[in-house]
C-alpha cells in the first residue's frame, strides 16, 4: 500500500470532474428498471452497451458478457497495475434500478433534470452516480496515461435490485477468471457524509450487510361463492398470518460492526448510545435512527399480496411476499420465527436466500479510504457501519473477496441520504459528484 503522505503528489484530473455530471445524466436517462424475470426488464442491456462504448472511446477494450439472456449483460475491463505482485482490486457498480412511478415525482424520474444544484432521477444515488464516477475516472486515466499500482477490475453488473441471480452471482459461478488475483472489492454503499457539525462530518464505510431471506406465504383452502358463510377462507387465513409477521417485535441483536458504529456515534454526538432501550437509542439519533434501527434486529416486512380473480368469488389460494433481512449470526432465527408466527396451515416458501457479510475494518485499504476523505474534507471521520439491504458484495464475499461499500459523496447537511434510496425524488448533488470523483481517483491511484 502506498504511504498516504504520497497522495499530495498526485496530479488532479479535472476532466473527470468536468464530465461526471453528463455521464450521470446520460445513465439515468436510460430506463434500466428491474422488474424481475419479466419481459419489461430490458434496459440493463442498453446501459451495458453505453458503458462499453464510453470505455472504447478512450482506447480501452471492455468485454460485454451476456449472462442468462441477451437482455442481462455485464461489462468488464481489467486495468493493469504497475506492480504485478500486488493483489487486484475489484471496482463494481450495478446498472439496474428499481422502477419509479412518474406521477409521484416532482421531476420526471428518467429525465435527469438539473435543478437546484441536483441531478434528479431514478438511480441518482442507487447507483448510477457511482457508475458515472467510475467511468469518469477510468476515462481520464486512459486519456492521461495514468496507471494504478495494482490491477483494477472494473465491473458493471445487472440484476442487483432483484437478488443478483442474473448478475454478480452468475459471474462468480461461471466466470471465475474475472476475479483472478482479486483480494478486495469496492462498491456501494458507503463514503457519504453525515454532518454532525461544521468541523465534523462522519463518512460511514460499509463493512457489513444483512443477509436476505425473501419468503412467500401461501394459504390454500376451499373456494366458494362470496355471498355464503365461509369459515375456510384462504384470504382471511393469509391476512391473519401477514399481520402476525408484520406486527412482530424482533429482539435487539448487537453485532460487532453495529456496536463499533454506535460507539463512534456516541463520541461524535456526546451521548451514550451503547446502552438503553432500542427506541431511546433511535430517538437520540434523529434521522440517523432510520439507518441504524434496522441493523440492530432481524426484520420481516410484508410487501405484496395476491389473491382472487372476481369480486364475488372466494379464491382457493392467497399469496403474500415477505422481505426478510437477517443479521450476521442470526440467520436461522428469522425463518424459524416466521414459521412459528404463521402456524402450520400456511406454507412458507423460500424465494431468495443470501448471506450476511462482515469484513474487517482495521485494514490498510480502509485506512486509505479515511485518509483520502480527510484530504478532500478536513472535517471527515470515517466509521464502519452495516446496511440493512443487500448488494453485489454478497456474491464476491462468497468467493473469498473482502468487500467494502465506498461510493464517496459529500451531501448537504439537511439532506437525508438514506431516504433517497428507492424513494420518490431521488437526486444527487452536483458538487457531491465532483467531490466523489476526486476522492475515488485519489483512492484508486494510491492503493
SULPE-V610622 format. One record per residue. N is the residue number from 1. OMEGA is omega as a letter, one per 20 degrees, with the letter a starting at -180 (999 if undefined). D_FIRST is the distance of its C-alpha to the first C-alpha in whole Angstrom. Layout:
n=N omega=OMEGA d_first=D_FIRST
n=N omega=OMEGA d_first=D_FIRST
This chain:
n=1 omega=r d_first=0
n=2 omega=r d_first=4
n=3 omega=a d_first=6
n=4 omega=r d_first=9
n=5 omega=r d_first=12
n=6 omega=a d_first=11
n=7 omega=a d_first=12
n=8 omega=a d_first=15
n=9 omega=a d_first=15
n=10 omega=r d_first=15
n=11 omega=r d_first=19
n=12 omega=r d_first=20
n=13 omega=a d_first=22
n=14 omega=a d_first=25
n=15 omega=r d_first=26
n=16 omega=r d_first=24
n=17 omega=a d_first=25
n=18 omega=a d_first=29
n=19 omega=a d_first=29
n=20 omega=r d_first=27
n=21 omega=r d_first=31
n=22 omega=r d_first=33
n=23 omega=r d_first=30
n=24 omega=a d_first=31
n=25 omega=a d_first=34
n=26 omega=r d_first=35
n=27 omega=a d_first=33
n=28 omega=a d_first=35
n=29 omega=r d_first=38
n=30 omega=a d_first=38
n=31 omega=a d_first=39
n=32 omega=r d_first=37
n=33 omega=r d_first=39
n=34 omega=r d_first=38
n=35 omega=a d_first=41
n=36 omega=a d_first=40
n=37 omega=a d_first=42
n=38 omega=r d_first=45
n=39 omega=r d_first=46
n=40 omega=a d_first=45
n=41 omega=a d_first=41
n=42 omega=a d_first=41
n=43 omega=a d_first=39
n=44 omega=a d_first=35
n=45 omega=r d_first=36
n=46 omega=r d_first=37
n=47 omega=r d_first=33
n=48 omega=r d_first=32
n=49 omega=r d_first=34
n=50 omega=a d_first=33
n=51 omega=r d_first=29
n=52 omega=a d_first=30
n=53 omega=r d_first=32
n=54 omega=r d_first=30
n=55 omega=r d_first=27
n=56 omega=a d_first=30
n=57 omega=a d_first=31
n=58 omega=r d_first=28
n=59 omega=r d_first=28
n=60 omega=a d_first=26
n=61 omega=a d_first=27
n=62 omega=r d_first=27
n=63 omega=r d_first=29
n=64 omega=a d_first=31
n=65 omega=r d_first=31
n=66 omega=a d_first=35
n=67 omega=a d_first=34
n=68 omega=r d_first=38
n=69 omega=a d_first=40
n=70 omega=r d_first=40
n=71 omega=r d_first=39
n=72 omega=a d_first=36
n=73 omega=r d_first=33
n=74 omega=r d_first=29
n=75 omega=r d_first=27
n=76 omega=r d_first=24
n=77 omega=r d_first=22
n=78 omega=a d_first=19
n=79 omega=a d_first=17
n=80 omega=r d_first=16
n=81 omega=a d_first=13
n=82 omega=a d_first=13
n=83 omega=a d_first=11
n=84 omega=r d_first=13
n=85 omega=a d_first=12
n=86 omega=r d_first=9
n=87 omega=a d_first=10
n=88 omega=r d_first=12
n=89 omega=r d_first=12
n=90 omega=r d_first=16
n=91 omega=a d_first=17
n=92 omega=r d_first=20
n=93 omega=r d_first=24
n=94 omega=a d_first=27
n=95 omega=r d_first=30
n=96 omega=r d_first=33
n=97 omega=r d_first=34
n=98 omega=r d_first=37
n=99 omega=r d_first=40
n=100 omega=r d_first=42
n=101 omega=a d_first=46
n=102 omega=a d_first=46
n=103 omega=a d_first=49
n=104 omega=a d_first=47
n=105 omega=r d_first=45
n=106 omega=r d_first=46
n=107 omega=a d_first=44
n=108 omega=a d_first=44
n=109 omega=a d_first=41
n=110 omega=r d_first=40
n=111 omega=a d_first=41
n=112 omega=a d_first=38
n=113 omega=r d_first=40
n=114 omega=a d_first=39
n=115 omega=r d_first=40
n=116 omega=r d_first=40
n=117 omega=a d_first=36
n=118 omega=r d_first=35
n=119 omega=a d_first=35
n=120 omega=r d_first=37
n=121 omega=r d_first=37
n=122 omega=a d_first=36
n=123 omega=a d_first=33
n=124 omega=r d_first=32
n=125 omega=a d_first=29
n=126 omega=i d_first=29
n=127 omega=a d_first=28
n=128 omega=r d_first=29
n=129 omega=r d_first=27
n=130 omega=r d_first=24
n=131 omega=a d_first=25
n=132 omega=r d_first=26
n=133 omega=r d_first=23
n=134 omega=r d_first=21
n=135 omega=a d_first=24
n=136 omega=a d_first=24
n=137 omega=a d_first=20
n=138 omega=r d_first=20
n=139 omega=r d_first=23
n=140 omega=r d_first=22
n=141 omega=a d_first=20
n=142 omega=a d_first=22
n=143 omega=a d_first=25
n=144 omega=r d_first=23
n=145 omega=r d_first=21
n=146 omega=r d_first=17
n=147 omega=r d_first=15
n=148 omega=r d_first=11
n=149 omega=a d_first=9
n=150 omega=r d_first=9
n=151 omega=r d_first=13
n=152 omega=r d_first=14
n=153 omega=a d_first=17
n=154 omega=a d_first=19
n=155 omega=r d_first=22
n=156 omega=a d_first=25
n=157 omega=r d_first=28
n=158 omega=r d_first=31
n=159 omega=r d_first=33
n=160 omega=a d_first=30
n=161 omega=r d_first=33
n=162 omega=r d_first=36
n=163 omega=r d_first=33
n=164 omega=r d_first=31
n=165 omega=a d_first=34
n=166 omega=a d_first=34
n=167 omega=a d_first=30
n=168 omega=r d_first=27
n=169 omega=r d_first=29
n=170 omega=a d_first=31
n=171 omega=r d_first=28
n=172 omega=a d_first=26
n=173 omega=a d_first=30
n=174 omega=a d_first=31
n=175 omega=r d_first=28
n=176 omega=r d_first=25
n=177 omega=a d_first=24
n=178 omega=a d_first=22
n=179 omega=r d_first=20
n=180 omega=r d_first=19
n=181 omega=a d_first=16
n=182 omega=r d_first=15
n=183 omega=a d_first=13
n=184 omega=r d_first=13
n=185 omega=r d_first=15
n=186 omega=r d_first=16
n=187 omega=r d_first=19
n=188 omega=i d_first=22
n=189 omega=a d_first=23
n=190 omega=r d_first=21
n=191 omega=r d_first=20
n=192 omega=a d_first=23
n=193 omega=r d_first=25
n=194 omega=a d_first=28
n=195 omega=r d_first=30
n=196 omega=r d_first=31
n=197 omega=a d_first=32
n=198 omega=a d_first=31
n=199 omega=r d_first=29
n=200 omega=r d_first=27
n=201 omega=r d_first=26
n=202 omega=r d_first=24
n=203 omega=r d_first=22
n=204 omega=r d_first=22
n=205 omega=a d_first=19
n=206 omega=r d_first=20
n=207 omega=a d_first=19
n=208 omega=r d_first=23
n=209 omega=r d_first=26
n=210 omega=r d_first=30
n=211 omega=a d_first=31
n=212 omega=r d_first=34
n=213 omega=r d_first=37
n=214 omega=a d_first=40
n=215 omega=r d_first=43
n=216 omega=r d_first=47
n=217 omega=a d_first=50
n=218 omega=r d_first=53
n=219 omega=r d_first=56
n=220 omega=r d_first=59
n=221 omega=a d_first=63
n=222 omega=r d_first=66
n=223 omega=a d_first=67
n=224 omega=a d_first=70
n=225 omega=a d_first=72
n=226 omega=a d_first=70
n=227 omega=a d_first=74
n=228 omega=r d_first=74
n=229 omega=a d_first=73
n=230 omega=a d_first=70
n=231 omega=a d_first=69
n=232 omega=a d_first=66
n=233 omega=a d_first=64
n=234 omega=a d_first=61
n=235 omega=r d_first=60
n=236 omega=a d_first=61
n=237 omega=r d_first=59
n=238 omega=a d_first=56
n=239 omega=r d_first=56
n=240 omega=r d_first=56
n=241 omega=r d_first=53
n=242 omega=r d_first=51
n=243 omega=r d_first=52
n=244 omega=r d_first=52
n=245 omega=a d_first=48
n=246 omega=a d_first=47
n=247 omega=a d_first=49
n=248 omega=r d_first=47
n=249 omega=a d_first=45
n=250 omega=a d_first=42
n=251 omega=r d_first=41
n=252 omega=r d_first=38
n=253 omega=a d_first=36
n=254 omega=r d_first=33
n=255 omega=a d_first=29
n=256 omega=r d_first=26
n=257 omega=a d_first=24
n=258 omega=r d_first=28
n=259 omega=r d_first=28
n=260 omega=r d_first=25
n=261 omega=r d_first=26
n=262 omega=r d_first=29
n=263 omega=r d_first=28
n=264 omega=r d_first=26
n=265 omega=r d_first=29
n=266 omega=r d_first=31
n=267 omega=a d_first=30
n=268 omega=a d_first=29
n=269 omega=r d_first=33
n=270 omega=r d_first=34
n=271 omega=a d_first=36
n=272 omega=a d_first=36
n=273 omega=a d_first=35
n=274 omega=r d_first=34
n=275 omega=r d_first=38
n=276 omega=a d_first=41
n=277 omega=a d_first=42
n=278 omega=a d_first=40
n=279 omega=r d_first=42
n=280 omega=r d_first=42
n=281 omega=a d_first=38
n=282 omega=r d_first=38
n=283 omega=r d_first=41
n=284 omega=a d_first=39
n=285 omega=a d_first=36
n=286 omega=a d_first=38
n=287 omega=r d_first=36
n=288 omega=r d_first=33
n=289 omega=r d_first=35
n=290 omega=r d_first=36
n=291 omega=a d_first=32
n=292 omega=a d_first=32
n=293 omega=a d_first=35
n=294 omega=r d_first=35
n=295 omega=r d_first=32
n=296 omega=r d_first=34
n=297 omega=r d_first=36
n=298 omega=r d_first=37
n=299 omega=r d_first=39
n=300 omega=a d_first=41
n=301 omega=r d_first=43
n=302 omega=a d_first=46
n=303 omega=a d_first=45
n=304 omega=r d_first=48
n=305 omega=r d_first=51
n=306 omega=r d_first=53
n=307 omega=r d_first=57
n=308 omega=r d_first=61
n=309 omega=r d_first=62
n=310 omega=a d_first=65
n=311 omega=a d_first=66
n=312 omega=r d_first=69
n=313 omega=r d_first=68
n=314 omega=a d_first=66
n=315 omega=r d_first=63
n=316 omega=a d_first=63
n=317 omega=r d_first=59
n=318 omega=a d_first=56
n=319 omega=r d_first=52
n=320 omega=r d_first=50
n=321 omega=r d_first=46
n=322 omega=r d_first=44
n=323 omega=r d_first=40
n=324 omega=r d_first=39
n=325 omega=a d_first=35
n=326 omega=r d_first=34
n=327 omega=r d_first=32
n=328 omega=r d_first=30
n=329 omega=a d_first=32
n=330 omega=a d_first=35
n=331 omega=a d_first=35
n=332 omega=a d_first=39
n=333 omega=a d_first=40
n=334 omega=a d_first=41
n=335 omega=r d_first=43
n=336 omega=a d_first=45
n=337 omega=r d_first=46
n=338 omega=r d_first=46
n=339 omega=r d_first=49
n=340 omega=a d_first=50
n=341 omega=a d_first=51
n=342 omega=r d_first=52
n=343 omega=a d_first=55
n=344 omega=a d_first=56
n=345 omega=a d_first=58
n=346 omega=r d_first=54
n=347 omega=r d_first=52
n=348 omega=a d_first=49
n=349 omega=r d_first=47
n=350 omega=r d_first=43
n=351 omega=r d_first=42
n=352 omega=r d_first=38
n=353 omega=r d_first=36
n=354 omega=a d_first=32
n=355 omega=r d_first=30
n=356 omega=a d_first=28
n=357 omega=r d_first=24
n=358 omega=a d_first=22
n=359 omega=r d_first=18
n=360 omega=r d_first=17
n=361 omega=a d_first=16
n=362 omega=a d_first=14
n=363 omega=r d_first=11
n=364 omega=a d_first=7
n=365 omega=r d_first=8
n=366 omega=r d_first=11
n=367 omega=r d_first=10
n=368 omega=r d_first=9
n=369 omega=r d_first=12
n=370 omega=a d_first=14
n=371 omega=a d_first=13
n=372 omega=r d_first=13
n=373 omega=r d_first=17
n=374 omega=r d_first=18
n=375 omega=r d_first=17
n=376 omega=a d_first=20
n=377 omega=a d_first=22
n=378 omega=r d_first=22
n=379 omega=a d_first=24
n=380 omega=r d_first=21
n=381 omega=a d_first=21
n=382 omega=r d_first=19
n=383 omega=r d_first=20
n=384 omega=r d_first=20
n=385 omega=r d_first=23
n=386 omega=r d_first=25
n=387 omega=a d_first=27
n=388 omega=r d_first=31
n=389 omega=r d_first=31
n=390 omega=r d_first=29
n=391 omega=r d_first=26
n=392 omega=r d_first=25
n=393 omega=a d_first=22
n=394 omega=a d_first=25
n=395 omega=a d_first=25
n=396 omega=r d_first=22
n=397 omega=a d_first=22
n=398 omega=r d_first=25
n=399 omega=r d_first=23
n=400 omega=r d_first=20
n=401 omega=r d_first=17
n=402 omega=a d_first=16
n=403 omega=a d_first=17
n=404 omega=r d_first=17
n=405 omega=a d_first=19
n=406 omega=r d_first=18
n=407 omega=a d_first=20
n=408 omega=r d_first=20
n=409 omega=r d_first=24
n=410 omega=a d_first=25
n=411 omega=r d_first=29
n=412 omega=a d_first=32
n=413 omega=a d_first=33
n=414 omega=a d_first=36
n=415 omega=a d_first=35
n=416 omega=a d_first=34
n=417 omega=a d_first=31
n=418 omega=r d_first=32
n=419 omega=r d_first=35
n=420 omega=a d_first=35
n=421 omega=r d_first=33
n=422 omega=a d_first=36
n=423 omega=r d_first=38
n=424 omega=r d_first=41
n=425 omega=r d_first=40
n=426 omega=a d_first=36
n=427 omega=r d_first=35
n=428 omega=a d_first=31
n=429 omega=r d_first=31
n=430 omega=r d_first=31
n=431 omega=r d_first=29
n=432 omega=r d_first=27
n=433 omega=a d_first=26
n=434 omega=r d_first=25
n=435 omega=a d_first=23
n=436 omega=r d_first=21
n=437 omega=a d_first=21
n=438 omega=a d_first=19
n=439 omega=a d_first=17
n=440 omega=r d_first=16
n=441 omega=a d_first=15
n=442 omega=r d_first=13
n=443 omega=a d_first=11
n=444 omega=r d_first=11
n=445 omega=a d_first=10
n=446 omega=a d_first=7
n=447 omega=999 d_first=5
